Amino acid sequence: MDINQLLRKNIQSLKPYSSARDEYTGEAMVFLDANENPFNEPYNRYPDPLQKEVKEKISRLKNIAAENIFLGNGSDEPIDLLIRAFCEPGEDNIVSINPTYGMYQVAADISGVEVRKVSLTNDYELNANELLGASDTNTKLIFLCSPNNPTGNSLNKEAMLEIAASFKGLVVVDEAYIDFAPGKTLLQDLGEYPNLVILQTFSKAWGMAGIRLGMAFASVEIIGILNKIKYPYNLNILTQQKALELLDKKVTVQKWVKLLIAEREKMAQLLTDLPFVEKVYPSDANFLLVNMHDAKGIYDYLVEEGIIVRDRSKVHLCDNTLRITIGSSEENEILLNALKELI
Ligand SMILES: *Cc1c(COP(=O)(O)O)cnc(C)c1O
């Protein structure tokens, strides 16, 4: 598979911006090459454009070589970059599951790229043949999301790999919630599928949504393309420093995850017991999709009580559902007590 053949022509021939920090990367005594201000260290300096230190730590954490890692301003950045690198506006298309995370559609719309949405089954499973059937020679990317947002379930691993094996473009698997379902990652399959891109993020289990740090894992060729078209200094110094600090707190994160999963299971049971709840869908993530009578009415009531959940009623296959994030046990109890008032 020649990844470069899939690229837009203008990206194939692009001569990327060369920054001062690209041209000279060694240790020196005096840096007078980037028009920086000599005062107010260390923030006066441009950050490392390729975030070497952060990648080394992530490499050890994930057991993936640093050269197979791209870091972005949230995982929204690699989503946008992949579409811009591979899809010719008005010509190429992407295929995605439906329902799923809204950013694939938004990023494609901004770039003027068609999205072909293929429905999941009624129990939110993936149909590999239908997805492949929706693609044509202009389909450059297939977006999958596992565990999926807003449905919460992990997609079938064999079906995802079957798609990666047959599809001639890239298969992007968004694993934003994978820390809550660690056995289900496709990370160790990267070597075998050169067209696979896996997205993960520090926004969910790691509790770092505020610093904006997302990861893409892929072949050296694909990582090289993302590096070529990103903003030269896409991750600022504060984010890189905070990430280095928090990456040492793996044990704390594992504790949070354990606690949130326990809360999720407790909440699933207690919500199921409410008379107006029809169904709580199984979840591998830190949220629950809950089908209930008059979801919109209950959403409005909760807003009045100062409790905000996500009304997903208008989403395909999600009629009358609310998506409820698992909070602290105190927050979850406040929600439950408010819902019990409705009985
Ligand atoms: C929350 C979420 C993300 C996270 O995006 P960031 O830009 O990394 O904060 C990505 N994908 C899905 C499916 C999500 O739900």
PDBQT file of the ligand as one rigid body, heavy atoms in Angstrom, charges set to zero:
ROOT
HETATM    1  C1  LIG A 401     -14.494  13.405  23.748  1.00  0.00    +0.000 C 
HETATM    2  C2  LIG A 401     -14.131  12.754  22.477  1.00  0.00    +0.000 A 
HETATM    3  C3  LIG A 401     -12.942  13.058  21.842  1.00  0.00    +0.000 A 
HETATM    4  C4  LIG A 401     -11.993  13.993  22.500  1.00  0.00    +0.000 C 
HETATM    5  O1  LIG A 401     -11.576  14.986  21.723  1.00  0.00    +0.000 OA
HETATM    6  P1  LIG A 401     -10.385  15.904  22.243  1.00  0.00    +0.000 P 
HETATM    7  O2  LIG A 401     -10.258  16.858  21.121  1.00  0.00    +0.000 OA
HETATM    8  O3  LIG A 401      -9.189  15.015  22.404  1.00  0.00    +0.000 OA
HETATM    9  O4  LIG A 401     -10.791  16.506  23.539  1.00  0.00    +0.000 OA
HETATM   10  C5  LIG A 401     -12.618  12.410  20.673  1.00  0.00    +0.000 A 
HETATM   11  N1  LIG A 401     -13.438  11.473  20.149  1.00  0.00    +0.000 NA
HETATM   12  C6  LIG A 401     -14.583  11.145  20.756  1.00  0.00    +0.000 A 
HETATM   13  C7  LIG A 401     -15.423  10.082  20.195  1.00  0.00    +0.000 C 
HETATM   14  C8  LIG A 401     -14.972  11.789  21.923  1.00  0.00    +0.000 A 
HETATM   15  O5  LIG A 401     -16.131  11.469  22.508  1.00  0.00    +0.000 OA
ENDROOT
TORSDOF 0
